[in-house]
Amino acid sequence: MKDQIIVITGGSSGIGPETIKDLLRQGATAIIFCRDWVQAIEAINTVQNQSKKSKCIYMHLDLTDYENIKSFF
């Protein structure tokens, strides 16, 4: 996974943060698409505190909102 960019939807809850931690440990960059930026930032802070050299980025995307999806892409 070294130097790979991984896109994760719903990475701020459930198994998302654990998946991100594992990917970051393997050297990947994780991009979290999620609608709740507060949860996403909390998840990113948690995983980055555990993996200092990791790269994890949040991008707002609400898959239940067609207009948001359209403007995102």
Secondary structure, DSSP 8 states (H G I E B T S, - for coil): -TT-EEEEETTTSTTHHHHHHHHHHTT-EEEEEES-HHHHHHHHHHHHHH-TT-EEEEEE--TT-HHHHHHH-
